[in-house]
Amino acid sequence: RAAIQEAFAAAFGGVEGLQMDLETTEVYAVHGGALEIGNYTMSGADGHIDHGKYMVAWTETDDGWMMARDIWNSSMGGGD
C-alpha cells in the first residue's frame, strides 16, 4: 500500500483534493483468481483531471484477495 501511495504522490502530489472514482463494469473468474475491468474518473479541487479504463488481476492467497497486476489507460487523448 505504501508503494502505491508513493507512486500516486509522485505523479499527482501537487493536486489538491485528489479523488479517484472507480466503476467496475465486468468481473471474470480466471485460473484461481479474478479479472476486474472498469472505468475511472480522477478529479481534484479544481475539477476534472483524467478519465479512462482500468483492469486489475486479482489472486486469492492464504491472506485473502491480493492485487496481482493493475493497468489503467487515459481516454483523454493527447499525444503528439
Beta strands, then each sheet from edge to edge (+ up, - down):
strand 1: 19-30
strand 2: 33-44
strand 3: 47-61
strand 4: 64-74
sheet 1: 1+ 2- 3+ 4-
end
